[in-house]
Amino acid sequence: MKTKHDATLARIEAYNRERGGGVRIQKAGRGYTLIREDTGRPVARLCPTGKGDQFEIKWWRRETWGQIGDFGPFLMPLDEALDYIARDPMGCFWY
């Protein structure tokens, strides 16, 4: 059986490889979960919005995925979202 190519998954995996790895990516439902390979802890969830290359970034808190901030979904194009997660300016992903 031939599987359909997932361009988004390929982009996320390429980003991870280019930066030395350390993250496992799982396609789950309508989004992508990033998991630390060293601890198995969830890092972030990227959910496509259906509006071009825009993704909602979610963080793992209190055993569930939550919105970042208080003003609705936190949206960015995929490449910017991956950079944001890697930089972690709010300190909510890499602990």
PAVEXTOR-688348 format. One record per atom (N, C-alpha, C): x, y, z; atom name. Coordinates in steps of 0.02 Angstrom, whole numbers, plus 50000, padded with zeros to 5 digits. Last residue first. Example, Ala and Ser with C-alpha at 12.3 -4.5 7.8 and 13.67 -1.06 7.14 Angstrom:
% PAVEXTOR-688348
X/Y/Z/a
50642/49888/50354/N
50684/49947/50357/CA
50645/50002/50394/C
50660/49716/50390/N
50615/49775/50390/CA
50660/49835/50390/C
% end
This chain:
% PAVEXTOR-688348
X/Y/Z/a
50581/51120/51451/N
50597/51113/51522/CA
50596/51041/51541/C
50546/51194/51324/N
50605/51153/51338/CA
50622/51150/51412/C
50426/51277/51324/N
50433/51216/51284/CA
50487/51169/51310/C
50421/51398/51390/N
50366/51351/51402/CA
50374/51285/51364/C
50493/51519/51380/N
50515/51466/51426/CA
50462/51413/51439/C
50471/51615/51288/N
50428/51617/51348/CA
50447/51563/51399/C
50559/51588/51183/N
50566/51651/51220/CA
50523/51655/51283/C
50613/51471/51107/N
50574/51467/51169/CA
50579/51530/51211/C
50683/51434/50992/N
50708/51489/51034/CA
50676/51489/51103/C
50600/51329/50943/N
50672/51317/50956/CA
50701/51370/51002/C
50478/51397/50927/N
50482/51341/50974/CA
50555/51328/50993/C
50517/51488/50828/N
50491/51512/50892/CA
50497/51457/50945/C
50550/51403/50721/N
50601/51447/50751/CA
50580/51470/50820/C
50422/51350/50698/N
50477/51306/50718/CA
50534/51346/50750/C
50355/51468/50659/N
50332/51430/50718/CA
50388/51384/50743/C
50421/51501/50541/N
50425/51546/50599/CA
50405/51511/50663/C
50381/51391/50463/N
50452/51403/50476/CA
50461/51449/50536/C
50234/51405/50464/N
50269/51347/50492/CA
50342/51361/50508/C
50168/51563/50521/N
50187/51517/50467/CA
50233/51462/50496/C
50066/51566/50671/N
50126/51586/50633/CA
50132/51540/50573/C
49963/51606/50813/N
49970/51582/50744/CA
50033/51610/50711/C
49885/51564/50952/N
49950/51593/50934/CA
49968/51565/50865/C
49713/51599/50992/N
49765/51556/50963/CA
49828/51595/50943/C
49686/51717/51128/N
49666/51673/51074/CA
49725/51635/51046/C
49755/51788/51229/N
49716/51824/51178/CA
49699/51781/51118/C
49845/51739/51320/N
49776/51749/51342/CA
49730/51777/51289/C
49969/51609/51285/N
49943/51677/51295/CA
49869/51679/51311/C
49943/51467/51196/N
49995/51510/51223/CA
49965/51580/51228/C
49828/51337/51241/N
49846/51395/51201/CA
49901/51434/51236/C
49880/51167/51279/N
49847/51231/51292/CA
49869/51285/51245/C
49860/50995/51303/N
49884/51048/51260/CA
49844/51112/51273/C
49891/50924/51468/N
49850/50935/51408/CA
49881/50990/51366/C
49958/50920/51591/N
49939/50857/51558/CA
49891/50865/51499/C
49993/51053/51619/N
49943/51018/51660/CA
49914/50956/51625/C
50040/51083/51454/N
50035/51108/51522/CA
49979/51070/51558/C
50121/51107/51307/N
50098/51054/51352/CA
50098/51081/51423/C
50061/51226/51185/N
50111/51201/51232/CA
50079/51151/51279/C
50039/51259/51010/N
50013/51245/51077/CA
50070/51219/51120/C
50018/51362/50872/N
50067/51331/50917/CA
50034/51321/50985/C
49937/51345/50718/N
49930/51365/50789/CA
49982/51326/50828/C
49997/51400/50561/N
49989/51348/50611/CA
49978/51379/50679/C
49983/51440/50389/N
49975/51461/50459/CA
49962/51401/50504/C
49992/51431/50252/N
50046/51401/50290/CA
50041/51419/50365/C
49819/51434/50219/N
49887/51436/50192/CA
49936/51399/50237/C
49723/51393/50333/N
49732/51458/50299/CA
49805/51463/50276/C
49716/51285/50410/N
49679/51281/50347/CA
49684/51345/50307/C
49793/51280/50521/N
49730/51318/50527/CA
49687/51310/50465/C
49878/51143/50595/N
49864/51184/50537/CA
49797/51219/50544/C
49963/51142/50745/N
49898/51126/50715/CA
49886/51171/50655/C
50088/51077/50839/N
50075/51121/50783/CA
50012/51098/50748/C
50144/51071/51003/N
50097/51043/50955/CA
50085/51097/50903/C
50292/51032/51098/N
50244/51078/51068/CA
50198/51039/51021/C
50346/50931/51185/N
50376/50998/51178/CA
50323/51047/51155/C
50324/50794/51297/N
50298/50836/51242/CA
50329/50906/51244/C
50460/50688/51342/N
50413/50741/51362/CA
50389/50780/51301/C
50559/50599/51320/N
50492/50578/51300/CA
50439/50630/51317/C
50691/50632/51343/N
50647/50622/51402/CA
50578/50595/51384/C
50757/50633/51219/N
50794/50614/51279/CA
50749/50599/51339/C
50668/50678/51121/N
50692/50609/51118/CA
50725/50587/51183/C
50523/50772/51148/N
50595/50767/51163/CA
50615/50694/51160/C
50408/50793/51017/N
50423/50760/51080/CA
50499/50756/51089/C
50278/50873/50937/N
50350/50871/50944/CA
50366/50845/51014/C
50143/50830/50837/N
50168/50834/50904/CA
50243/50827/50904/C
50031/50901/50727/N
50097/50872/50733/CA
50123/50884/50803/C
49857/50869/50680/N
49915/50909/50698/CA
49978/50868/50704/C
49741/50799/50671/N
49752/50852/50622/CA
49813/50894/50637/C
49805/50650/50730/N
49744/50686/50713/CA
49758/50737/50659/C
49973/50665/50726/N
49918/50640/50767/CA
49857/50682/50753/C
50133/50631/50687/N
50071/50655/50657/CA
50015/50624/50698/C
50272/50667/50784/N
50217/50621/50773/CA
50158/50657/50741/C
50444/50677/50795/N
50383/50710/50770/CA
50331/50657/50757/C
50570/50700/50914/N
50530/50652/50877/CA
50465/50687/50856/C
50722/50784/50925/N
50650/50789/50930/CA
50618/50734/50886/C
50854/50772/50900/N
50834/50777/50970/CA
50760/50780/50981/C
50941/50863/50770/N
50894/50814/50796/CA
50876/50826/50868/C
51021/50964/50714/N
51052/50912/50754/CA
51006/50861/50785/C
50957/51048/50629/N
50978/51076/50693/CA
51004/51021/50741/C
50918/50972/50523/N
50965/51028/50510/CA
50992/51057/50575/C
50820/50889/50583/N
50885/50862/50561/CA
50937/50917/50553/C
50715/50984/50602/N
50744/50948/50658/CA
50814/50921/50640/C
50687/51018/50469/N
50707/51070/50518/CA
50743/51037/50576/C
50645/50893/50422/N
50704/50925/50393/CA
50731/50978/50441/C
50527/50875/50497/N
50582/50829/50505/CA
50648/50858/50478/C
50451/50981/50443/N
50467/50981/50515/CA
50527/50934/50527/C
50442/50940/50309/N
50473/51004/50326/CA
50494/51006/50399/C
50373/50818/50321/N
50440/50819/50293/CA
50476/50884/50310/C
50251/50865/50370/N
50291/50820/50412/CA
50364/50820/50387/C
50210/50935/50255/N
50221/50970/50319/CA
50265/50928/50365/C
50196/50835/50158/N
50246/50888/50148/CA
50261/50925/50213/C
50173/50675/50156/N
50152/50730/50200/CA
50206/50783/50198/C
50120/50564/50032/N
50175/50605/50058/CA
50145/50663/50098/C
50024/50420/50068/N
50025/50487/50041/CA
50083/50527/50073/C
50084/50255/50038/N
50060/50306/50083/CA
50068/50375/50050/C
50031/50108/49957/N
50070/50170/49952/CA
50040/50222/49998/C
50042/49941/50000/N
50000/50000/50000/CA
50044/50062/50000/C
% end
